[in-house]
C-alpha cells in the first residue's frame, strides 16, 4: 500500500467517525463504507443499519457530546484512531477504534475499546 493510500485511509477514517459521531451517520455510511460492514462492538449489530441507528440515537440522547482525534495510525488495510470524547455532565472517555478498509478504500470492518478517564491517576501522564 502506498503512503498516499495510507494517508487517504486515515483521513477517511477520521471523516467517517467525526460525521457519524456528530450526528450524520447515514451520510458517513454513504460516503465511506463498502458493500458490507462487520461490527465487533458487542452493543451494535452487524451492518450499516444498526450502525446508523446507534449513532442517530446517540445524537438524540447526547447532542452536546464532542470528540477530539488525538492520533491516527495506518498500516496495511487498517487504521487505528485514538480519541478523546467529552460527554454531558463532565464524563470523558479515551477510545481506540480500528477500521479495516477494502481494496476500493472503503471501510468494511470495525473494532473498538473505550475507557472512562478517572478523576485521579497513579501517575501524571494523560491517557492520550
Secondary structure, DSSP 8 states (H G I E B T S, - for coil): --HHHHHHHHHHHHHHHHHHHTT-HHHHHHHHEEEEEEE--TTS-SSHHHHHHHHHHHHHH-TT-EEEEEEEEEETTEEEEEEEEE-GGG-EEEEEEEEEE-TTS-EEEEEEEEEE--S--SSS----
